[in-house]
Amino acid sequence: MFSQMMPQRREFYDLLASHSDRVMAASNAVLRLVNSLGTDSRETGELIKEVELNEQSGDKIMAELIALLHKSFITPISRDDIHTLTIELDKILDGLDDVATAVGMYHIKDATPEARE
């Protein structure tokens, strides 16, 4: 009964789901980028930009999550867990963006079989 009186903070779940969606989108773009190396260089720039846009979108979501965390008295799961999950998702996005940036910056034209795997 007490749990029914507690406010439900659906925003946390929605923002975490959006953040993980950005990770999935950036991951898929990096996968397509690596697989396209050595075949079609016209697609490379578009895929790098796609990863960059997903990373920027993830940064905005992370900022919203942290702001919501700071102004919320009650959270649906542990504050530390929300913060840690948000930071870890951002680290993944940053790493994916680093890979895409390196491909563009160093003009990488082909991928090794290990990279494709």
C-alpha positions as CSV (number, residue, x, y, z in Angstrom):
1,M,0.0,0.0,0.0
2,F,2.8,2.4,0.9
3,S,4.4,1.8,-2.5
4,Q,1.2,3.1,-4.2
5,M,1.6,6.4,-2.4
6,M,5.2,6.9,-3.6
7,P,5.6,9.0,-6.7
8,Q,6.5,7.1,-9.8
9,R,9.5,8.6,-11.6
10,R,9.0,7.2,-15.1
11,E,11.4,9.8,-16.4
12,F,14.4,7.9,-15.2
13,Y,13.5,4.8,-17.1
14,D,12.6,6.7,-20.2
15,L,15.9,8.6,-20.2
16,L,17.9,5.4,-19.5
17,A,16.2,3.7,-22.3
18,S,16.9,6.6,-24.7
19,H,20.5,6.6,-23.6
20,S,20.9,2.9,-24.3
21,D,19.1,3.4,-27.7
22,R,21.8,6.0,-28.6
23,V,24.5,3.4,-27.6
24,M,22.8,0.8,-29.9
25,A,22.5,3.2,-32.8
26,A,26.2,4.3,-32.5
27,S,27.3,0.7,-32.2
28,N,25.4,-0.3,-35.3
29,A,26.9,2.7,-37.2
30,V,30.4,1.7,-36.1
31,L,29.8,-1.9,-37.2
32,R,28.6,-0.7,-40.6
33,L,31.6,1.7,-40.7
34,V,34.2,-1.0,-40.0
35,N,32.4,-3.4,-42.4
36,S,32.3,-0.8,-45.2
37,L,36.1,-0.1,-45.0
38,G,37.8,-1.3,-48.1
39,T,34.5,-1.4,-50.1
40,D,32.7,2.0,-50.4
41,S,34.5,5.1,-49.1
42,R,31.5,7.4,-49.9
43,E,29.6,5.9,-47.0
44,T,32.5,6.5,-44.5
45,G,31.9,10.2,-43.8
46,E,28.1,9.7,-43.3
47,L,28.7,6.9,-40.8
48,I,31.3,8.9,-38.9
49,K,28.8,11.7,-38.7
50,E,26.0,9.3,-37.6
51,V,28.2,8.1,-34.7
52,E,29.1,11.7,-33.8
53,L,25.4,12.7,-33.7
54,N,24.5,9.7,-31.5
55,E,27.3,10.6,-29.1
56,Q,26.2,14.2,-28.9
57,S,22.6,13.1,-28.3
58,G,23.8,10.8,-25.6
59,D,25.6,13.7,-23.9
60,K,22.4,15.7,-23.8
61,I,20.5,12.7,-22.3
62,M,23.2,12.2,-19.7
63,A,23.0,15.8,-18.7
64,E,19.2,15.5,-18.4
65,L,19.6,12.4,-16.3
66,I,22.1,13.9,-13.9
67,A,20.0,17.1,-13.6
68,L,16.9,15.0,-12.8
69,L,18.9,12.9,-10.3
70,H,20.0,16.1,-8.5
71,K,16.5,17.5,-8.2
72,S,14.7,14.3,-7.3
73,F,14.3,13.3,-3.7
74,I,13.0,9.8,-4.5
75,T,14.4,7.7,-7.3
76,P,13.0,4.4,-8.6
77,I,16.4,2.6,-8.1
78,S,19.6,3.6,-6.1
79,R,20.9,7.0,-7.0
80,D,24.4,5.6,-7.2
81,D,23.2,2.9,-9.7
82,I,21.5,5.5,-11.9
83,H,24.6,7.7,-11.8
84,T,27.0,4.8,-12.5
85,L,24.8,3.4,-15.3
86,T,24.6,6.8,-16.9
87,I,28.4,7.4,-16.8
88,E,29.1,3.9,-18.1
89,L,26.7,4.4,-21.1
90,D,28.5,7.7,-21.8
91,K,31.9,6.0,-21.7
92,I,30.7,3.5,-24.3
93,L,29.4,6.3,-26.6
94,D,32.7,8.1,-26.2
95,G,34.7,5.0,-27.1
96,L,32.6,4.4,-30.2
97,D,33.0,8.1,-31.2
98,D,36.8,7.7,-30.7
99,V,36.8,4.8,-33.1
100,A,34.8,6.6,-35.8
101,T,36.9,9.8,-35.3
102,A,40.2,7.8,-35.7
103,V,38.9,6.2,-38.9
104,G,38.3,9.6,-40.4
105,M,41.3,11.4,-38.9
106,Y,43.8,8.8,-40.0
107,H,42.1,8.1,-43.3
108,I,41.8,4.4,-42.5
109,K,40.8,2.7,-45.8
110,D,40.6,-1.0,-44.7
111,A,39.9,-3.1,-41.7
112,T,41.6,-6.2,-40.5
113,P,39.6,-9.4,-40.1
114,E,40.0,-9.1,-36.3
115,A,38.4,-5.6,-36.4
116,R,35.5,-6.9,-38.5
117,E,35.0,-9.7,-36.1
